[in-house]
Amino acid sequence: MKMKHTKLSIIATYCGVFLCSVVLISCSSKKETKQKAEPVIPVKISSASSSTEKNSKQQTWTEVPALKDEYTKYFDYFGFAVPETQLTNDSIMKGVSYQANCFTCENECKPDFIFNWAQPQKTVAFKAEDGKEYQVPDKLLGFTRLAKILDIAKQYGMIMRGHVLVWHSQTPDWFFREDYSTSKPYADKATMTARQEWYIKSVLEFVKDWEEKNNDGKRIIVTWDVVNEACTDGAWTDDPLRTSSPWYSIYGDDSFIVNAFRYANKYAPADVKLAYNDYSSYAPAKTKAICKVVQDIQAAPDARIDIVGMQSHVSMTYPAVADYEKALNEFFALGVDVQVTEMEIAFGGRSVSQQALSDRYVEYFKLFLKYRKTPGKNGITGITLWGTKDEVSWIYNNSDNANKHQRPLLFEKEYECKPAFFGVLETAQNFE
């Protein structure tokens, strides 16, 4: 997420404790001007005290067996979200590539970064699928950064998830406006559809061309989140969509989502998976909304959707694993696979038992293994944890009065292994 400190909210009712809904949206880079509000994440306080934790230095992530060696027996990949500052750190990337075979950029594949925050100074004509010509930016300055990241993936022998092509956030406001001017009204549907086609075509063809020229045509980016977080968080009848979005303001329906998957199918290589990605996808109303969108995409003869990305920003108490399992089966019933795309478990500070976090991770990873994809059956194809260690987690500073920091991941400090790491590792080692 994911890098993304923009627009995050968590709406929770904690009645001893009951959490009704979680809204978690991707973290952002320091370059972003809009910052997310800090979420308030309830944590269950354990009777265990900090004295139960060892103060001595624990094994680091390169001194233990690799998670990827166990989990790629059952999934296409095991990965982490990695920000650019870590991608360019050789010591960290040696650890990342030792433990994982896939990474997701926290920010660097999002439209803000691909545009490089640069309002177009020059435009050129683009002939859209309606046969008309529309003015589009003459270049995308963020491709220089993207090429370097693709090269890093190649250097460390890793694959990537592309995150994200179409999103209401971290996309410049001028992209939606007439003449790319923030002082003008939103563009009309035809203009916006042409811009969307141009943007998706440009990004996908850039990556494909890079892979052909620099990686013998072998895929680096194996999945793209085509559309991110477009569904509503509340109850709905006929409209499953988020209405607080420039895309929705222009279209008023999900045709921009269907179009995105049409264009992704048109311009992406056939072996690249196409995903719809969202948070709280296990909340019943949100599951229903996502299913409606998936069905609308599937109804378009020239669109393709392969994956529902379940972000999985979960906590110690929400959701119930049974609700998560129910959502999985509803997505599988539509004929799509699932990827766990942004997981962490919101968890408090040293007044909370680390064994409790381990137990919760084990509960989820047993579920993931149960529903792994097998021949002839839809299932989970990959798992990504949103961050490499507690101190760089996007929710690290989401504290309550009892806990100074969240500790939601498998590693901490100098990439020392927490009990949760060993719980996750042993879950795969002992799986039959």
N, C-alpha and C positions, 0 to 999 in steps of 0.2 A: 500499500500500500504502500506504505507503501509509501516513504519519500514524500510524500504527499501530506503536507500539513494543511491542506485546504478542506474546508467545509466538512467538519466531522461533528456528528452529534450522536449521543447515546441517550435514548429515552428509556428510563428504567424505573420500575416500581419495585422497591425492595422491601416487601412486607414479610420480614422474618425468615427467608428471603424469597421474593418472587419477581423475576425480571421479565417484563412483558415484551420488550423489543429492543433490538440493538441496531443502531445505525452506525456503521463504521465506514468511512470513506477514506481513500488513499492519502498517505502522508506526502508533504512536498518538500522541495529543495529550498535552500536558503534564498535562492534567487526569486522565489515566488513572492509576490507582494501581499497576497491574501493568505492569512494564517488561519488554521483550524482552531476552533474553540477546543479547549482541553476537555476530553470526555470524562464523565464521572462514572467509573466502573466499580460496582460493588464487589467486594472480595469477602470471602468467608474466612473469618479469623479462626485459626486453629489453636488448640490448647498447647500445642508444641511451641517452645520458645526458641530463640536464636541460639541458645546454649547447646541445642542438639546438633547444630551444624559445626562441622570441623573448620577450624581457622587455618589449618595447614593448606598449602597449595595442592590442588588436585591435578590429575592428569589433564593435559591439554588435548585439543581436538586432533592433533596429528600423532598422539601417543596411544591412541585407542583404535579399535577396528572402525572401519568407515561405514557410515549408514548406507551410502550408495551401493556398497557391495552386497548388502543384505536386501535392500528394498528394490533394486533393479532386477532381482529375481522374480518380482511380482508386478512391477510397474515399469512404464517406459522411462521414468526419471524420478529422481529425488533432488530437490533443489532448495535454494535460498533466494530471497530478495536481497540484492546487493546494490548500494548506491555507488555513484561514480567515484567518490573518494576512496572507497574500498577496492573498486575494480582496478584502480591504478596503483594499488599497494601490493607488491609482489608477495610479501610475507603473508598477508591476509588471503590473497588469491590461491596461494599454495594450500592453505587450510581449506578454503572453500572447495577447490577442485579435488582435494583429498576426500572430503566428506560427501560431496555432491557431484552430480554430472550435469546439472542444469542450473541456470540462474535467470532471474527476472530483474530487469532494471527497475529501480524504484521510481524513477522519473524520466529517464533519458529517451524513452520511446514515445512519450506523450506529445500531443500536438504543440504545447508551449515550447518544448525543447527542440522538436523538429523544425518549427518556425524560428527557433533561436530568439524568441521574443521580438522579432524584427518585422515591423509593419512594412508591407511591400512598397518599394520605391518605384518598381517597374512591373508592368503586367504584360502578359502575352496571351494570344488567343488559344483557347482549348476547345476542340470540337467534341461536344458531349454526345451521349447516346441518342439524344433527341434530334441530332443532326445540326443543331445550332452551335454557334461559337460564343464562348463566354470568356471574360477576362480573368486570368488567374495569375498569381505571383510567378515571376520568371524563374525563381529558384527557391530552394529550401536550405537555409544555411546550416541547419542542424545535422545535415547528412555527414558533415566532416566528423562530428562527434560520434554519430552512429557507426561510421566506418571503423573508427578506433575501437569501439566496443565490440564490434564483430571480430576484429582482429584479436582482441583480448580473449574472446571465447575460443577462437581457433588456437591461440597460443597455449591455453590451458586444457585443451581437448574437451570443451564443454559445449552443450547446446543451450538454447535460450527459449523463453516464452516472450513473445512480443506483447508489450502492454503500454499503450492501447491505441486503436485507430480513431474511434468515435466516442467522445465523452463530453458531458456538459461542463465539466470542470477542467482546469488546466488546458483550456483551449482559448486563444485570444478572442476577446469580444469583437474585434474588428473583422474577424473571419466571417461573422454572421451578418455583417452590415453592408448596406449599399456602398459601393466604391471602396470597400475596406476602410471605412471611416467611422470611428466611434461616435461621431456627432450626427450620423444619419440613421434612418430606420433600418429594421431588419430587412434583409434581402427577401425576394419572393421565392416561392418553392422551387421554381425551375432553375433559378440562379444558384440556390443553395444545393440543389441536387447535383448540378454540374460541378460545383466546388467540391462536394463530397466525393464524387467519382474521381475527379482529378487528384485529390489528396490521397485517397486509398491507392489509386493506380501508381502514383509517384513513389509512395513509401514501399509498397510491395515489389515494384519493379526495381527499385534501387537495391533492396536486399537480395533479390534474386540475381541481379547482375553482379553484385559483389561476390556472392557465393560461387557463381560460375567462373569469375575471373580469378578469385583468390582461394577457393576451397574445392576445386575440381567439381563444382556443381553440387557438392554435398551440403545438406541443410544445416545451417546454424540455428536459425529461428524455425522451430518445428510446430509452434502453435501461435496464433494471434488472438488476443482479445479484440474482437472486431468492434463490439459495443460494450461499454462499461456502465453499470449502475443507472439504467434507464427506467427501471420499474419503481412503482410507488411503494412506500413503506406502510401505508394505511389500508383500510378496507376499501373495496371498490366493487362496482357492479359490472359496468361495460368497459371502463377505461383502466387498464393496468399500469399506466405510465406515470412517471415523475413529471409533474407539471411545471416545476421550478427549473426550467431548462430552456436555453435558447433554441435547441432543436424542437422541443415541444411547442414553444411559442410560434415558431414558423410553420410547423406541420400540423399540430393539433391531433396527431394520431401516430401510430407506430410505423408509418411508411418509411420514415428516415432510417429505422432499424432494418426493415426488410431490404431497403435499397443498399444499405451498408453490406449486408451479407450477399446480395446479388453482385456487387462490385468486388467484394473480397473473393468470391468464387470465380469471378471472371479473370482477375489479375493475379491471384495467388497460385503457386504451383499446386497441383492436385494432391500432393502428399503433405501439404501443410494443413494442420487442423485449424478449424475456425470455431471460436468460442464466444458465447455470451457470458459475461462475468458480472457477479453482483454479491453484495453483502446480505446478511440475514436471510439467505436463501432457504433456510430451514424454518423460518416463521411461516405459519400456514398461509396467511394472506399473500406474503411475498412469493412463496412457492407457487401459488395459484397464478399470480401475475406473470411470473417467469414462464410458466407452462403455456400461458396464452400467447406470449410473445414468440416462444419457440414454435408453436403451432402455426402462427402467422408467417413466420419465416419459411417453414416447411411447405406451406401452401403455395409459395412462389416457385414456379417451375425452374427458374434459373438461379435460385438462391441455394446456399448450402450452409448448414450448421451441424457441427460434429460434436461439440462439447458444451456443457454448462459448467462454468467455473464457479465453484462455491468458495467464496473468499475465506470463510471460517475464522473470523475474528471472534472467538468464543471466550467464555469465562469459566470459572470453576463451578458455576451453578446454572448457566444458560448457554445453549439450549439443553433440554433433556436429550440424551443420546438417542432415545427412541424417536424423537421428533426429527433429528438429523437423519436417521435411518429412513423414516417415512418419506422425507423429501428426496433422498437418493432414489428410492423406488419409483416415485412419481416421475422423476426425470428419466430414469431408465425406460419406463413404460412408453415414453415418447420416441424411443429409438436413438437416443443420444448417450454419449459417455459423459463422465464427470471428471473434472480435475479439481483437486483441493489447491487453491491458488495463492492464499495469503494468510496462512494459519499462524496464530499464536493463541495462548491461553492467558487472558487477563488475570493477573495473580499478584498478590501484595508482597510486602517487604519481608524483612527477616523475622517478623513476629508470626509468620505463616510457615507451616511445615513444608519443606521442599519435597518430602515424600508424597504429600497430598498432590502437588503439581505433577509429579511423576505418575501417580495413579491415574490422574485425569488424562494425561497424554496416552497412557497405555490403553485406557478405555476407548479413546478415539482411534488409535492406530490398530487395535484389534478389529474395529468396525471397518476401517479402510481395507485391511487385508481380507476380511470376509467378503467385501464387495469389489475386490480387484477384478479387472477385466479378464475374462477368459474367452477362448475361441467360441464364436457363435453367440456370445452373450454380452450385453452392454455392462459396463462397470467403470470403476475408477482407474484412470490411466497414469496419473502422476500426482505428486505431493510437493508443495512448496511451502516452506516456513517463511514468515514475513520478517526477516532480519537474521543476522548471524549470531548476535549475542544480546543479552539484556540491555546493556548500556547504549546500544544504538537502535533499540526498538522504538518505533514511533509512539508507543504508549508508555515508555519508560517513566516519564514524569507525571503520569496520571495517578496521583497519589490520593489517599484519603488520610484522615487524621491518625490512623494507626500505622500506616505504611508509607514510608518516605518515597518508595519507588515501586513501580511494577517490575516483576521479574518473570516475564512471560515465555522465555525461550529455553533452549537446551544448553547454552553456553553462557559464561559470564567472565568478567574481568579480562584476563589475558587468554581468552578462549578456553577457560577451564570447564571441564565437563561437570554438569550438574546431575543429580540423581535422575532427572527427567531424561537426560541423554541415554543413560544406561537402561532405563525403562523402555524407551523407544527401540533401542538396539536389540535388547533381549526379546522384545515382542516379535521381531522378525526372525531372530535366531531360533526361537522356540516354536515358530509357526509350522503347522503341518497341514 
